[in-house]
Amino acid sequence: MRDRLARLRSASLQLLRDPAFAIGAILLLGLGIGASTAVFAFVRGILLRPLPFAESERVVILCETNEAIAGHCVAAPPNALDWADRARTLESIGQGREWSFLLRHGDQSKHVNAGLATPRLFEVLRTQPLHGRLFAPTELTQDDAPVAILSHELWSVWFNADRSVVGRRVELDGRPFTLIGVLPPAFRLPNYDFVELWVPFHFNPRDEERRSWRGFVTLARLAPGATREQAAAELSSIQQQLAIEHPATNEGWGVSVASLKSHVVRGTKTQLVVFSAAIGLLLLITCANLAALLLVRASARQHEFALRVALGASTRRIAGLIINEAVVIGLAAGALAFLVAWSAVRMFSHFAPATLPRLDEISVDASALLFAFALAMATALLVAAWPAWRTTRVATAVALREGARQLTDRFGLRLRRALVVVEIAVALTLLVGSALLVRSFTTLVDWQPGIPRERLIVVSLSVPNQKYTERTQLTRLFQQLERELAAQPGIEAVGTASAGPLFGGEESGRFRVEGRDYPDPKEAATLRWYDAAPEYLNTLGLPLRRGRRFAESDHASAPAVAIINEAAQRRYFADRNPVGQRIRWLEGEQSFEIVGVVADVRPFDPSETAEPEIYFSNRQLPRWFTYFVARTRGEPAAQLRTVETVLQRNDPDLQVGTARALDELVDRRLIAPRFQMLLIGCLALVALALAAAGVFGVLAYTVALRTTEFGIRAALGARPGQTLRGVLIEAVVLYAAGAIFGVAGALVLARAMSGLLFGTPPTHPVSYILATLVLFAVCLLASALPALRAARVQPMAALRM
């Protein structure tokens, strides 16, 4: 052990004699490994680390499948209960969905994000309460003594972490509830970590109407020894039987089973794989440059090593000198890598989109430290292996002979040229990926929805259904609030709707055109549907193509009317004028007359096409949750607080969301693409700098080796311009070789990241051409100084060397 420490101390002193090499090697390796460790922390925190539940690998998510809800993973409560009763591959099934309440306790009130849960939900997750108890199975159907469970955060902040809160009564939307428990701080239900309070979901398990209410997330725990495949097969069989027993609600519906963890990270896996590949490419450049540095250093010390051999040192001892220096570099680089990774993770977490799953579980801890040191040591030793082996192959007599240095250096030069080709290829791959993401991002920034984006404000409003029990009350409330907002000096127009561009709320339904034959009884038109006020379309500025807009005369006692968009007209009324046609909503069992056609709102993703949509009048079908949309006369920022205040002062029990400008919603949608672009862009810039350093280093070393040759050429009449061209041609050859492989690598990377591109094909030619030209210009600049140095070599100075 002492001998090992002594050798490492000697290697450290040897490195201190050449500080430029030591600092360059440590910085190069530390930055590369640090970036790799940061990505490792993200991959481990999101993909590799188990969910924070006991035996989380047995927790699955169950989804009813139908094209009407494609992209959503939900299930109806009665169907889930039938699965639980009949399935043998599942140990327990629980359900939940988000909700909201006005919480009153004493003289305090607060709108809380709540969750409805069946009692088995916490059993599936193996959750134990911190205080009190959880829901009992009987509380699924008994609603005479309502109860609630607090999250740890709400208990700590609003109830001052008072243990005696268990058994206390509070009001939720004016109804008394008893607090029966507090959840532990570690409880985190994926995608529901915002929930502050849980209440049992009460319903009749045999209520047929509930079978069409598919709005619940459904989790299950596999029985011991059961697999997801077995559970999927069993549930598919049960679902087929349910379709026979309940054809009105279950015919045409299937079921799928997926790991909860894979479901949580499903939208992130591709991004992390792409980023991991990019980091791998950057690490490859790091290894290439480090290998070039070690080869140069080994070549410069050939005479020293030869003298050591001549004085009795073994070739193993000589190799050990290089390996020991690599160990010291690896240890120092590992420490630097940990600091780089820690800083990078903090920075990335700050800029990462809030939708990134398990963001709070990403950290640089002891395992990341071990990863950094292990990778740094492995990389340093692997890269040092070739120079060590090459050095020991040089015989003492040959090494001391005149001209031997040039022989070994020329061999090393060929290897360094190959490494530069690799660096150029990798840099071009990352540059193309970055250019594609920049192109995609600018496409999103330039989004033109077909309506004037400027001066629009959106705010949500949730109305307590215990207080406003009748739809006529809702209609009067919305009309009054719309009038009050429209009367404000800074407001130009106001409308309400259940959904809209970027602020969500879309729901899909099945419709049939009356008077049209449907040979297949299952055939129906699928449309996204919204309810909207008469002034909503005017406020948005959505052009009317045919017919008329909604009017206040379209009230509850008037004939039911609807407006469709152009996409619905193209798909379902291509051969006729839709105005005057009647359409029946199958789920709502209601018929509507189409009175107008409006323009499409173009999707935010340019690669998508507008979906068929239908609007109902919210004077006829109002709902307890809506969005207020206001167009201002000036800058919307000045009116945000005004909109919130007008809505809140009308009734303190109304739950008013945060008012935001539509452009702010656009900026929020740009967070994830911007994060991806910046991350790949940073890696591409680092790769570009490393490639430029590699080209400069190889050409500078080439010029140093060929100084005598250049002097003789000058003595024989060669002009400086010819020498300059010769060196630059060598740089162009290196670039061309690297560019060929780089374009091939870029095609592979672009295909892998196609899911991150919006309105930009993976083979976008401008991105490839631009990246190629940028890298060519950088390589040319990097080779200019060595070329000028070669052109200025004087014959006598070269001959004296």
Residue pairs with C-beta under 8 A, 6 or more apart in sequence:
7 320
7 324
8 324
8 327
8 328
10 324
11 321
11 324
11 325
11 327
11 328
12 328
14 321
14 325
15 21
15 22
15 325
15 328
15 329
16 22
18 297
21 293
21 297
22 329
24 293
25 290
25 293
25 294
25 329
25 333
26 329
26 332
26 333
26 336
27 336
28 286
28 289
28 290
28 293
28 690
29 286
29 290
29 329
29 330
29 333
29 337
29 376
29 379
29 380
30 332
30 333
30 334
30 335
30 336
30 337
30 340
30 376
31 286
31 336
31 337
31 340
31 686
32 282
32 283
32 285
32 286
32 287
32 337
32 379
33 283
33 286
33 333
33 334
33 337
33 340
33 372
33 375
33 376
33 379
34 336
34 337
34 338
34 339
34 340
34 341
34 344
34 372
35 279
35 282
35 283
35 340
35 341
35 344
35 683
35 686
36 279
36 280
36 282
36 283
36 337
36 375
37 337
37 338
37 340
37 341
37 364
37 368
37 371
37 372
37 375
38 340
38 341
38 344
38 345
38 348
38 364
39 272
39 275
39 276
39 279
40 341
40 368
40 371
41 341
41 345
41 362
41 363
41 364
41 368
42 272
42 275
42 345
42 348
42 362
43 272
43 276
44 367
44 368
45 358
45 361
45 362
45 363
46 265
46 268
46 272
46 356
46 357
46 358
46 361
46 362
47 265
47 268
47 269
47 272
49 358
49 361
50 56
50 57
50 261
51 59
51 190
51 260
51 261
51 264
52 186
52 187
52 188
52 361
53 59
53 125
53 126
53 127
54 126
55 126
55 221
56 260
56 261
57 259
57 261
58 91
58 221
58 222
59 124
59 125
59 219
59 220
59 221
59 222
59 259
59 260
60 219
60 220
60 221
60 222
60 228
60 231
60 257
60 258
60 259
60 260
61 73
61 217
61 218
61 219
61 220
61 257
61 258
61 259
61 260
61 263
62 75
62 80
62 83
62 93
62 218
62 219
62 220
62 235
62 255
62 256
62 257
63 72
63 73
63 74
63 75
63 218
63 255
63 256
63 258
64 74
64 75
64 76
64 79
64 214
64 239
64 253
64 254
64 255
65 253
65 254
65 255
65 256
66 252
66 253
66 254
67 526
68 508
68 509
68 510
68 526
69 214
69 508
73 217
73 258
73 263
74 214
74 215
74 216
74 217
74 218
75 95
75 214
75 216
75 218
75 255
76 210
76 211
76 212
76 213
76 214
76 216
76 249
77 95
77 118
77 201
77 203
77 205
77 210
77 213
77 216
78 203
78 205
78 206
78 207
78 208
78 210
78 211
79 211
79 239
79 242
79 250
80 93
80 95
80 118
80 216
80 218
81 93
81 205
82 238
82 242
83 90
83 93
83 220
83 235
83 238
83 239
83 255
84 90
84 92
84 93
84 120
84 220
86 238
87 93
87 231
87 234
87 235
87 238
88 223
88 226
88 234
89 222
89 223
89 226
89 227
89 230
89 231
89 234
89 235
90 220
90 221
90 222
90 223
90 226
90 231
90 235
91 220
91 221
91 222
91 223
91 224
92 120
92 123
92 124
92 220
92 221
93 120
93 124
93 218
93 219
93 220
94 117
94 118
94 119
94 120
94 121
94 122
94 123
94 124
94 125
94 218
94 219
94 220
95 117
95 118
95 120
95 121
95 201
95 216
95 217
95 218
95 219
96 115
96 116
96 117
96 118
96 121
96 189
96 192
96 198
96 201
96 216
96 217
96 219
97 115
97 116
97 201
97 215
97 216
97 217
98 113
98 114
98 115
98 116
98 192
98 194
98 195
99 114
99 115
99 116
99 199
100 111
100 112
100 113
100 114
100 462
100 655
101 111
101 112
101 114
101 172
101 173
101 197
101 199
102 109
102 110
102 111
102 112
102 171
102 172
102 173
102 174
102 464
102 653
102 655
103 109
103 110
103 111
103 112
103 170
103 171
103 172
103 197
104 170
104 171
104 172
104 174
105 158
105 159
105 168
105 170
105 171
108 158
109 652
110 158
111 462
111 655
112 154
112 196
112 197
113 194
113 195
113 196
113 197
114 172
114 195
114 196
114 197
114 198
114 199
115 189
115 192
115 195
115 197
115 198
115 199
116 198
116 199
116 200
116 201
116 216
117 135
117 198
117 199
117 200
117 201
118 135
118 140
118 200
118 201
119 134
119 135
119 136
119 137
119 139
119 140
119 200
120 137
121 219
122 134
122 135
123 221
124 219
124 220
124 221
125 187
125 189
125 219
126 221
127 134
127 183
127 184
127 187
128 134
128 184
129 149
129 181
129 182
129 183
129 184
130 152
130 181
130 182
130 183
130 184
130 185
131 163
131 165
131 166
131 181
131 182
132 149
132 166
132 167
132 179
132 180
132 181
132 182
133 180
133 181
134 149
134 180
134 181
135 147
135 149
135 180
135 198
135 200
139 147
139 200
139 202
140 200
140 201
140 202
140 203
140 205
141 202
141 203
141 204
141 205
142 202
143 202
145 178
146 172
146 175
146 176
146 177
146 178
146 199
146 200
147 177
147 178
147 179
147 180
147 199
147 200
148 170
148 172
148 177
148 178
148 179
148 180
148 197
148 198
148 199
149 179
149 180
149 181
149 182
149 183
149 197
149 198
149 199
150 159
150 165
150 179
150 181
150 182
150 183
150 196
150 197
151 182
151 183
151 187
151 195
151 196
151 197
151 198
152 182
152 183
152 184
152 185
152 187
153 185
153 196
154 196
154 197
155 161
155 162
155 165
155 182
159 165
165 179
165 182
166 179
166 180
166 181
166 182
167 178
167 179
167 180
168 178
168 179
169 176
169 177
169 178
169 179
170 176
170 177
170 179
171 177
172 197
172 199
173 464
173 465
173 466
173 467
173 653
174 464
174 466
174 467
174 653
175 466
177 199
183 198
188 360
189 195
190 260
190 263
190 264
190 357
190 358
191 217
191 264
191 357
192 217
201 216
203 210
204 210
208 246
208 248
208 249
211 246
211 249
211 250
212 249
212 587
219 260
220 231
220 257
222 228
222 231
228 257
228 258
228 259
231 257
232 255
232 256
232 257
235 255
235 257
236 254
236 255
238 255
239 250
239 253
239 254
239 255
242 250
243 250
243 251
243 252
243 253
251 522
252 522
262 269
264 357
264 358
265 357
265 358
267 355
267 357
268 356
268 357
270 752
270 753
270 755
270 756
271 676
271 756
273 752
274 433
274 680
274 749
274 752
274 753
274 756
275 679
275 680
277 749
277 752
278 430
278 433
278 679
278 680
278 683
278 749
279 683
281 426
281 429
281 430
281 683
281 687
281 745
282 426
282 430
282 683
282 686
282 687
282 690
283 379
284 422
284 426
285 422
285 423
285 426
285 427
285 687
285 690
285 691
285 694
286 379
286 690
287 379
287 382
287 383
288 419
288 420
288 422
288 423
288 694
289 419
289 423
289 690
289 693
289 694
289 697
290 379
290 380
290 383
291 383
291 386
291 387
291 415
291 419
292 416
292 419
292 420
292 694
292 697
292 698
293 697
294 322
294 326
294 383
294 384
294 387
295 386
295 387
295 390
295 412
295 415
295 416
296 412
296 416
296 697
296 701
297 387
298 322
298 387
298 388
298 390
298 391
298 412
299 405
299 408
299 409
299 412
301 391
302 391
302 394
302 399
302 404
302 405
302 408
303 399
303 400
303 405
305 318
305 321
305 391
305 394
305 399
306 394
306 396
306 399
306 400
307 400
308 317
308 318
309 315
309 318
309 396
309 399
310 396
310 400
315 392
316 392
318 388
318 391
318 392
319 388
319 389
319 391
319 392
322 384
322 387
322 388
322 391
323 381
323 384
323 388
325 384
326 380
326 381
326 383
326 384
327 377
327 380
327 381
329 380
330 373
330 376
330 377
330 378
330 379
330 380
330 381
331 373
331 376
331 377
333 376
333 380
334 372
334 373
334 375
334 376
334 377
335 373
337 372
337 373
337 375
337 376
338 364
338 368
338 369
338 372
338 373
341 364
341 368
341 372
342 364
345 362
345 363
345 364
348 675
348 679
349 359
349 362
351 674
351 675
351 678
352 359
352 675
353 671
353 672
353 675
354 671
355 672
356 672
386 415
390 408
390 411
390 412
394 404
394 408
398 404
398 407
399 408
406 705
409 705
410 705
413 698
413 701
413 702
413 705
416 697
416 698
416 701
417 698
417 734
419 694
419 698
420 691
420 694
420 695
420 698
420 734
420 738
421 734
421 737
421 738
421 741
422 738
422 741
423 687
423 690
423 691
423 694
423 695
423 738
424 691
424 694
424 695
424 734
424 735
424 737
424 738
424 739
424 742
424 775
424 779
425 738
425 739
425 740
425 741
425 742
425 745
426 687
426 691
426 742
426 745
427 684
427 687
427 688
427 690
427 691
427 738
427 742
427 775
428 738
428 739
428 742
428 743
428 745
428 746
428 771
428 772
428 775
429 742
429 745
429 746
429 748
429 749
430 680
430 683
430 684
430 687
430 688
430 749
431 684
431 687
431 688
431 746
431 771
431 774
431 775
432 742
432 743
432 746
432 749
432 750
432 767
432 768
432 771
433 680
433 684
433 746
433 749
433 750
433 753
434 677
434 680
434 681
434 683
434 684
434 771
435 767
435 768
435 770
435 771
436 750
436 753
436 757
436 760
436 762
436 764
436 767
437 673
437 676
437 677
437 680
437 681
437 753
437 756
437 757
438 677
438 681
438 767
439 760
439 764
439 766
439 767
440 673
440 677
440 756
440 757
440 758
440 759
440 760
441 670
441 673
441 674
441 677
443 606
443 758
443 759
443 760
444 604
444 605
444 606
444 669
444 670
444 673
444 758
444 759
445 670
447 453
447 602
447 604
447 606
447 666
448 602
449 501
449 601
449 602
449 604
450 542
450 543
450 599
450 600
450 601
450 602
451 501
451 540
451 541
451 542
451 601
452 541
453 662
453 663
453 666
454 663
455 492
455 631
455 632
455 633
455 634
455 635
455 636
456 539
456 540
456 629
456 630
456 631
456 632
456 636
456 661
456 662
456 663
457 629
457 630
457 631
457 632
457 636
457 639
457 640
457 643
457 659
457 660
457 661
457 662
458 500
458 503
458 627
458 628
458 629
458 659
458 660
458 661
458 662
458 665
459 627
459 628
459 630
459 643
459 644
459 647
459 656
459 657
459 658
459 659
459 660
460 503
460 625
460 626
460 627
460 628
460 656
460 657
461 481
461 496
461 625
461 626
461 627
461 628
461 647
461 654
461 655
461 656
461 657
462 624
462 625
462 654
462 655
462 657
463 474
463 477
463 624
463 625
463 626
463 654
463 655
464 624
464 653
464 654
464 655
465 624
467 653
468 474
468 477
468 624
471 556
471 621
471 622
472 556
474 622
474 623
474 624
475 555
475 556
475 618
475 619
475 622
477 650
477 651
478 496
478 533
478 618
478 622
478 626
480 650
481 496
481 628
481 646
481 647
481 650
482 494
482 495
482 496
482 533
482 535
482 628
484 646
484 650
485 491
485 494
485 628
485 630
485 643
485 646
485 647
486 493
486 494
486 535
488 639
488 642
488 646
489 633
490 632
490 633
490 634
490 638
490 639
490 642
491 630
491 631
491 632
491 633
491 639
491 642
491 643
492 630
492 631
492 632
492 633
493 535
493 538
493 539
493 630
493 631
494 535
494 539
494 628
494 629
494 630
494 631
495 532
495 533
495 534
495 535
495 536
495 537
495 538
495 539
495 540
495 628
495 629
496 532
496 533
496 536
496 618
496 626
496 627
496 628
496 629
497 505
497 530
497 531
497 532
497 533
497 536
497 615
497 618
497 626
497 627
497 629
498 505
498 507
498 530
498 531
498 532
498 618
498 623
498 625
498 626
498 627
499 505
499 506
499 507
499 528
499 530
499 627
500 530
500 536
500 540
500 601
500 627
500 629
501 540
501 601
501 604
501 662
502 604
502 662
502 665
502 666
502 669
503 627
503 665
505 530
505 625
505 627
506 528
506 530
507 528
507 529
507 530
508 526
508 527
508 528
508 529
509 526
509 527
509 529
509 585
509 586
509 587
509 588
510 524
510 525
510 526
510 585
510 586
510 587
511 524
511 525
511 526
511 527
511 583
511 584
511 585
511 586
511 614
512 518
512 523
512 524
512 525
512 583
512 584
512 586
513 525
513 572
513 573
513 581
513 582
513 583
513 584
514 581
514 582
514 583
514 584
514 591
515 581
515 582
518 524
524 586
525 568
525 571
525 572
525 583
525 612
526 612
527 564
527 568
527 611
527 612
527 613
527 614
528 611
528 612
528 613
528 614
529 585
529 613
529 614
529 615
529 616
530 613
530 614
530 615
530 616
531 615
531 616
531 617
531 618
531 621
531 622
531 623
531 626
532 550
532 615
532 616
532 617
532 618
533 550
533 617
533 618
533 619
534 549
534 550
534 551
534 552
534 554
534 617
534 619
536 550
536 629
537 544
537 549
537 550
537 563
537 598
537 615
538 549
539 629
539 630
539 631
540 601
540 629
541 631
542 598
542 599
542 601
543 598
543 599
544 596
544 597
544 598
544 599
545 566
545 569
545 596
545 597
545 598
545 599
546 577
546 578
546 579
546 596
546 597
547 563
547 579
547 594
547 595
547 596
547 597
548 595
548 596
549 563
549 596
549 598
550 561
550 563
550 595
550 615
550 617
550 619
552 619
554 561
554 617
554 619
554 620
555 619
555 620
556 619
556 620
558 620
559 593
560 590
560 591
560 592
560 593
560 616
560 620
560 621
561 592
561 593
561 594
561 595
561 616
561 617
561 620
562 583
562 592
562 593
562 594
562 595
562 614
562 615
562 616
562 617
563 594
563 595
563 596
563 597
563 598
563 614
563 615
564 573
564 578
564 594
564 596
564 597
564 598
564 612
564 613
564 614
564 615
565 597
565 598
565 599
565 600
565 601
565 610
565 612
565 613
565 614
566 597
566 598
566 599
566 600
566 610
567 600
567 609
567 610
567 611
567 612
567 613
568 578
568 612
568 613
568 614
569 578
569 597
571 612
572 578
572 612
573 581
578 594
578 597
579 594
579 595
579 596
579 597
580 593
580 594
581 593
581 594
582 591
582 592
582 593
582 594
583 591
583 592
583 594
583 614
584 590
584 591
584 592
585 591
585 592
592 614
592 616
598 615
600 610
600 613
601 610
602 610
603 609
603 610
603 611
604 666
604 669
605 758
605 759
606 758
606 759
607 757
607 758
607 759
618 626
628 643
628 647
630 639
630 643
632 638
632 639
636 661
636 662
636 663
637 661
640 659
640 660
640 661
641 659
643 659
644 656
644 658
644 659
647 654
647 656
648 654
648 656
673 756
673 758
676 756
688 774
688 775
688 778
691 738
691 775
691 778
691 779
692 778
692 779
692 781
692 782
693 782
695 731
695 734
695 735
695 779
695 782
695 783
696 782
696 783
696 785
696 786
698 734
699 727
699 730
699 731
699 782
699 783
699 786
699 787
700 785
700 786
700 789
702 727
702 730
702 786
703 710
703 727
703 786
703 787
703 789
703 790
706 790
707 793
707 798
707 801
708 798
708 799
708 801
709 798
710 723
710 790
710 793
710 798
711 793
711 794
711 795
711 796
711 797
711 798
711 799
711 801
712 795
712 798
712 799
713 722
713 723
714 720
714 723
714 793
714 794
714 795
714 798
715 795
715 799
720 791
720 792
721 791
723 787
723 790
723 791
723 793
724 787
724 788
724 790
724 791
726 790
727 783
727 786
727 787
727 790
727 791
728 780
728 783
728 784
728 787
730 783
731 779
731 780
731 782
731 783
731 787
732 780
734 779
735 775
735 776
735 779
735 780
739 772
739 775
739 776
742 775
743 768
743 772
746 768
746 771
747 762
747 763
750 757
750 762
750 763
751 762
753 762
754 762
760 767
